[in-house]
C-alpha cells in the first residue's frame, strides 16, 4: 500500500520509499555531488526532496535539520548570526549526550559560504565618535536647556565610561527597572566640595548574565570634555527624583532611539556624513584610547571586555593613515 509516496508494508511493519522514487533520489544526489555552488531556489528544491525521504530514512532528519534551518534563517539574519544559532544547536546536542552534529559537515560549510556570498557585504561599518566629534556635539547644544544638558551628560558618560548604549538608556518608563537600569543612586563622587572622580554602578550588562554588577571610575577630563562636570551639572537640575538617570523635560527617559536621532540631526546639520549610532560612543572611546597610546590591557579593562573583542572596536582614523605618507618619502 502506498500513501503520499511512501510504501507501507503491513506484513513486515516497514515503511520505505518506492523503488522508482529511491532511484530518482539517488540520481538527484549524484548530480549534486560535483557541484560547488547553487542558487537558493535549487537548494530549497533539493531539501524538499530529501525532507520527503527523511520521513522513512531516520538518520536523514538530523542531516537535513541544519540545511533547512540555515536556508530558513538566510532570509532573516546575517551570515554571522546564523553561525551563532548553529553553535546553540550544537551545544544543545552535546548537553543531551549526543555527538556534535556539526563536526566535519563539509556540505554545511559550503551552504554557509553560499549564504554569505548571496547576502553580500554587511552594512557600512559604524564610525567612532571621537573627541573632535564630541566638540561638534557640544557646540550644537545649549546647556542652559534641560534636555540639552541631559543629552550632553549622557554623551559624556557613554564615552568616558566606555558604556554600551543599553547601560545608560531606557526604552520607556514602563520598561524601567531599578534592578537593571541606571538611576541617581548609582552615581557617587569622591568629594562633594571638589569632586575629581565619579563612581558609577553598572548593575547589569551584556557580559554579566548573572547581574553581579560592577563599578566603573571616571576621572576629570579637560573642559568641555569632562564627564564629571557634565554629569554633576545635569544632576544639579535633575534632582534626586526616582526613575531613570537620564530624563527629559517631558518626563520621558532618554532612549536609544532619541539618542541616535539627536546625533543624526547634529551631524547632518554640521555636514558630517557617516554611519553613526549610539554605539559609536563606545567605539570612539576605544579608538581615542588606542590613538593616545593607552596600552591594550587597559583599554580592555576600561571597556570591561572579557576577550580580544575590544580590538574590533578600534578604528584607524583616516588622518592617522594620511600622516604616515610623509614617512614613506
Secondary structure as the mmCIF struct_conf table of DSSP 4:
data_model
#
loop_
_struct_conf.conf_type_id
_struct_conf.id
_struct_conf.beg_label_comp_id
_struct_conf.beg_label_asym_id
_struct_conf.beg_label_seq_id
_struct_conf.end_label_comp_id
_struct_conf.end_label_asym_id
_struct_conf.end_label_seq_id
STRN STRN1 UNK A 2 UNK A 3
TURN_TY1_P TURN_TY1_P1 UNK A 4 UNK A 5
STRN STRN2 UNK A 6 UNK A 9
TURN_TY1_P TURN_TY1_P2 UNK A 10 UNK A 13
STRN STRN3 UNK A 14 UNK A 17
HELX_RH_AL_P HELX_RH_AL_P1 UNK A 19 UNK A 33
TURN_TY1_P TURN_TY1_P3 UNK A 34 UNK A 34
BEND BEND1 UNK A 36 UNK A 36
HELX_RH_AL_P HELX_RH_AL_P2 UNK A 40 UNK A 53
TURN_TY1_P TURN_TY1_P4 UNK A 54 UNK A 56
TURN_TY1_P TURN_TY1_P5 UNK A 58 UNK A 58
HELX_RH_AL_P HELX_RH_AL_P3 UNK A 59 UNK A 73
TURN_TY1_P TURN_TY1_P6 UNK A 74 UNK A 76
BEND BEND2 UNK A 77 UNK A 77
HELX_RH_AL_P HELX_RH_AL_P4 UNK A 79 UNK A 95
TURN_TY1_P TURN_TY1_P7 UNK A 96 UNK A 97
TURN_TY1_P TURN_TY1_P8 UNK A 101 UNK A 104
HELX_RH_AL_P HELX_RH_AL_P5 UNK A 106 UNK A 119
BEND BEND3 UNK A 121 UNK A 121
HELX_LH_PP_P HELX_LH_PP_P1 UNK A 122 UNK A 122
BEND BEND4 UNK A 123 UNK A 123
HELX_LH_PP_P HELX_LH_PP_P2 UNK A 124 UNK A 128
HELX_RH_AL_P HELX_RH_AL_P6 UNK A 131 UNK A 139
TURN_TY1_P TURN_TY1_P9 UNK A 140 UNK A 140
TURN_TY1_P TURN_TY1_P10 UNK A 143 UNK A 144
BEND BEND5 UNK A 145 UNK A 145
HELX_RH_AL_P HELX_RH_AL_P7 UNK A 146 UNK A 160
TURN_TY1_P TURN_TY1_P11 UNK A 161 UNK A 162
HELX_RH_3T_P HELX_RH_3T_P1 UNK A 165 UNK A 167
TURN_TY1_P TURN_TY1_P12 UNK A 168 UNK A 168
BEND BEND6 UNK A 171 UNK A 171
BEND BEND7 UNK A 173 UNK A 173
TURN_TY1_P TURN_TY1_P13 UNK A 174 UNK A 175
TURN_TY1_P TURN_TY1_P14 UNK A 178 UNK A 180
BEND BEND8 UNK A 181 UNK A 181
HELX_RH_3T_P HELX_RH_3T_P2 UNK A 184 UNK A 186
STRN STRN4 UNK A 187 UNK A 189
BEND BEND9 UNK A 190 UNK A 190
BEND BEND10 UNK A 192 UNK A 194
STRN STRN5 UNK A 197 UNK A 202
STRN STRN6 UNK A 205 UNK A 205
TURN_TY1_P TURN_TY1_P15 UNK A 206 UNK A 207
STRN STRN7 UNK A 208 UNK A 208
TURN_TY1_P TURN_TY1_P16 UNK A 209 UNK A 210
STRN STRN8 UNK A 214 UNK A 219
STRN STRN9 UNK A 222 UNK A 222
TURN_TY1_P TURN_TY1_P17 UNK A 223 UNK A 224
STRN STRN10 UNK A 225 UNK A 225
HELX_RH_AL_P HELX_RH_AL_P8 UNK A 227 UNK A 238
BEND BEND11 UNK A 240 UNK A 240
BEND BEND12 UNK A 242 UNK A 243
BEND BEND13 UNK A 245 UNK A 246
STRN STRN11 UNK A 247 UNK A 247
TURN_TY1_P TURN_TY1_P18 UNK A 249 UNK A 250
BEND BEND14 UNK A 251 UNK A 251
STRN STRN12 UNK A 253 UNK A 253
HELX_RH_AL_P HELX_RH_AL_P9 UNK A 256 UNK A 269
TURN_TY1_P TURN_TY1_P19 UNK A 270 UNK A 271
BEND BEND15 UNK A 274 UNK A 274
TURN_TY1_P TURN_TY1_P20 UNK A 278 UNK A 279
HELX_RH_AL_P HELX_RH_AL_P10 UNK A 280 UNK A 291
TURN_TY1_P TURN_TY1_P21 UNK A 292 UNK A 293
HELX_RH_AL_P HELX_RH_AL_P11 UNK A 296 UNK A 302
TURN_TY1_P TURN_TY1_P22 UNK A 303 UNK A 304
BEND BEND16 UNK A 306 UNK A 307
HELX_RH_3T_P HELX_RH_3T_P3 UNK A 308 UNK A 313
HELX_RH_AL_P HELX_RH_AL_P12 UNK A 318 UNK A 323
TURN_TY1_P TURN_TY1_P23 UNK A 324 UNK A 324
HELX_RH_AL_P HELX_RH_AL_P13 UNK A 325 UNK A 328
#
